[in-house]
Amino acid sequence: MLTTLEDDRVVTSTSEERVAGQVRGAFDEYQDGTVARHPLLFNRLDKFSTQHLADRQLAAEVRLREKGITFAVYGHTDGTEKVWPFDVVPRPMASDEWTRIELGLKQRIRALNLFLDDIYGPQLILKDGIVPRELIQSAKTYRPQLEGFRPPKGVWTHVTGTDLIRHSDGVVYVLEDNLRCPSGVSYVLENRELMKRVLPEVFQGSSIAPVEDYGERLLAMLQQTAPKDVDAPVAVLLTPGSFNSAYFEHCFLAQQMGIELVCGADLVVKDGYVQMRTTRGTQRVDVIYRRIDDDFLDPKCFRADSALGVPGLMEVYKAGRVTLANAPGTGVADDKAVYAWVPQIIKYYLSEEAILPNVPTYICSNPEDRDYVLAHLDELVVKPTNESGGYGIVMGPRASKAELSDCAAQILANPRNYIAQPMLTLSTVPTVIDRRLAPRHVDLRPFILYGDDIYVLPGGLTRVALREGSMVVNSSQGGGSKDTWVLLKDEGRAVG
C-alpha cells in the first residue's frame, strides 16, 4: 500500500499507476508492507488533505518548541539547542511482524548478556575459539578492571537500543547494538503524546500498542536489579549535566520515574556506600541509572581527569553495594567488529539460530577481509568500530576519490578500528516535506529492558533522514523522527 497525493488527499492504493514518489530500489513501508490489514486506521488517514497534514505538522512543531523538547548538536554556528524534528505521518508495523522482531531482540539481548558475563568471567567462548581473543582484548571498550566481577543479578545489559533496518528485499536486519548509554526513548514517548494531540481522530477506536508505561517499567527494572538484601531500593539518574546532547532525556526520564536527577558532585562514597547529598543530610543510593560513559564514572578507576563521576564509585560497585545500569564494560558487546560474531554468540550460548539477521560484515583486522574492502571501497560502507551518531562513516558509492583514498589510508593505519558492509537501501515512509508528502528513508531503534525478565517497548524510535536521498538518520546530522505504531490485530481494543 502506498501513500501518494491525489485530489489533494492522502490516498492508499496498490495500483501500479500510483507509484510515483517511491524511491527506486527501496522498500516502501506503505506500498510493500502489511499495513493494509488495518483499513480502519488508514481510511482515517485518507481523509486528511495534504494541506491539513501540513497544518498538523506545523502545530506539532509549535508544541515541541513550547514544551522545550530539544536535543543538542555540537559544532553548529547557530547554537547547540535544536527543537526535536518530528514528522506527523506515522510509521506502522503489523502485529505478526512485530512479534518476530520482539522474539529476535529478546534472543539477542539474552545472548549478549551471557557473552559479557563470560568474557569478564571464565572466558569460555574465547577458550573455545568461537570469538578471537585478540578481538576482545584490543577493543577500546573492554574493561580489564571488571575481570572476575559479576554485577547484581548477573545483569549487564539493563537498557539496550538495537538499530534495525529494512532492506529492499523486505528483510529486517540488525544494523548495530547499543549497550552503553542508548538514548532516544524519551522521544518515543513524546512522539506518541504529540500524535494524540495533533491527530486524535486517528486513535479513536484503533488498536495501537501502548508505550506510556515505559517509565514505570524502567523503574521496576532498576529496582529488580538492586543489590541483594535491599528492601526499598533508592534509584537515581546520573547525568553529565545540561551541556550533554541527551540532557532533555535525562530530565524527562527522571521525572517519569519519580527519582532524583543527580550530577557527580551530588554523590559521595561514605562508609562503604554511595550516598546522595540532600538538604536533610546524606541518603544511601542503591541503583544508579548512569548516562555517563565508562571513562568518566570514577577518576580513581578510569580517567583521572574526570570531573563528572564519583571518586571511589567502582570500589563500592565491585563490592556489590550499588548497581550501575548499564554495567561498565558493556561497550565491548556493541563494538562494531564484535557485532559480526553475534550470530555465533547466539548459537554458542543459546543453541539457536539468530532470528534477526546481521548485515554481512567485513572485519578489516582480518587480512583477507581487508584486501577485499580496499579493492571494493567504492561499493561498501566503511564504519569505525567505536564511533556513534553516524560520525566517521564513509559511504563508498557516494564518496569522492579523495575521500576513498583517505579512507584506505586510515584502514591501513589502524585496521582494527574499521569494518565494512554492503550499502543497503533503507526502507521509506511518506514524510511531510515543504507542505507536501515525499518518501524518506527510515530506520528503527527499539528499546529493551533487562530485569527479572526482558521487556521490549512496542515499536521504538523511528528515525527518518529528512534530506532527500540521504540515508543518515541521526538527529545530529539532519535526521528526524516519527511515531511508530505496532498495529494490534484486535481493532476493538482502545490502545494509546
Phi, psi and omega in degrees: 000135184239138173263120180229182176257127176207124182055037177060031178229161173275114186247132175258129185201156175250006184288146184297328185286357182249027182267004176299138181101349175285155174269124183303128177085355181261147174282120179269119185297336179269320182285313190260352185276192184252018184289348179296346178289353185237067184297328181303313182298313188275340170297327178289320177297325181298336184287345183272127171288162178297327177296319180295317179297319179297322177295318178295324177299316179297319179298321178296317182294322178297316182294321177300319180292317181296323181278349180072033179277104190226172169216163183255139174237120183274146174090003179269138183287339183263024176106157183270328184279124179237143173292137183299123181283124187224142178241137188280346178279118187286163174252109185269152174221135180286153183301315182298317180293319180297323179302317179294317178298316180300315178298319180294322179291318178298318178299315184294314182291322177299316181292319180293326176295318177295324178298313179296319179299327182281312186289338173266001178240242186288344178058041182296322182293334176280319179296327180276358174075018179285316175243131181299131180300320181298327179299319182284312185292338179267358180289133180297334185263004174283131184246096179299340177298340183264000181298131181086359181259146174229124183290164178308133180065006179072019181261120175259321190257069183297315182229124181231142171239111184255123184274126181242147173226155172248125181274176180297341177281359179085355183276138175272123180247150169278123179272317177194161177253144177234103187244006182266278178229066184297136182241166175119346186291332179298327180285333173300313182290319179291323177301317181294316179298321180294318180297323179296330182275322186266339177225056185296333183298327185289333184277341185294118178075008181260152180254097178240127184303134184283155177231352191291348181267012183301317181302318178295318180292321178297314179297317179300318179298315180299318180291325179296331183259017176292160176304152182296159178067023174250114186284318182230082186298138174260123180247148174224161173250121183264117182248149173284349176123181190290346180271356178287144184297335182254022184299323177304316181296320179302313179297315183299312184291322177298319179293318180298323181273345183072035179240169182283139170265121186232154168257171181303324181293343179278350183243150179212146174271123184213130178057033176084006180229163172274128181241144177258130177286130177226172178292347180250019183106197181266151179228135181294139176247132184255331182224131177241112172276099190265133176245035178241137179297155180313313188303334187253004185292317187212110181296343177280342185246321183247243182285121183291340182268007182289128174253008185262336188264201184233112179302128179089358183301316184294329177296316177295319180298312182291341175277356177080021184258000175206147176260134172250125180238121355285162180295142172302146179095352182292341183300335180297334181277348174248013169302132187291342173280320176296327178313321184297338182264002184300318176304320177290325177297316178299315181297319184294314186271330187247352183056040181227154171279148180296130179287319179256122184284153170280160166284134176308135189226135175256129181264114187290343175285346174273118186306319181294315177297319182297318179299319179294316181299314182296329180278345184230031183303325183285000180247349191244164171256122181256132183230138169290146191285340185231014175274164176220174177076011179083005183279145176083358182280136175243116178268100187310311182297342182247001184272152176281168178299322179294319179295320179293321179296318178295321179297317179299320180295320180293321178297315180294326181288327183211073185299330180297338185273005185222145168233169175219148181221154172298152182277105178274153180261114180294147177293166183238155174224139177304138186221142179283113180232118179051047175064027172216167178264137177212148179287138176223147183286145182225157164232189183215131174242094171286154180245135187237131177251137181236106175234241173295332177217180180253129180238134177247121178296125184302123177090270182107197184266110170276119178258140187232135176278106188284338179278136182301130178084344183283146172240018175264108188265352185298135182298330180291346181234035172095011179273166177227202183212163176225157171285134181257122182254115167272111187272115183280155184291323184279097181290353181276346181276130177273110183235144184241000000 
